[in-house]
């Protein structure tokens, strides 16, 4: 029983296109919804660049805008 560890070229191409398409779709959505873009920027402010994302939670003024 032989199992390929590496994906085939069509599989890599398909997944690459899905990834690129998702990034383009996210950019289009954010460009049409400035309130969402502002909410994201406000809730990720102060996040260390080397961290895994999220809020640093050092700010005591937590405002929720939905």
C-alpha positions, -999 to +999 in steps of 0.1 A: +000+000+000+017+032-012+005+065+001+017+098-013+027+124+013+029+153-012-003+165-029-005+164-066-002+196-088-039+199-094-046+196-056-020+223-049-035+246-076-070+241-064-061+249-028-041+280-039-070+293-059-094+288-029-070+307-007-065+336-031-102+337-038-109+339-001-085+368+004-100+387-025-135+381-012-125+393+023-109+424+008-140+432-012-163+428+019-141+450+040-139+477+013-178+478+012-182+479+050-162+507+066-179+501+100-166+466+101-131+477+091-132+503+119-144+477+144-117+453+134-090+480+137-103+492+171-104+457+185-069+447+173-051+479+184-022+472+207-017+437+195+019+427+194+032+419+159+047+386+170+015+375+188-011+352+175-037+380+172-065+391+195-067+419+219-039+429+243-067+438+269-046+465+285-071+492+277-097+497+304-120+516+280-137+488+262-164+500+238-184+475+218-196+487+184-217+462+165 
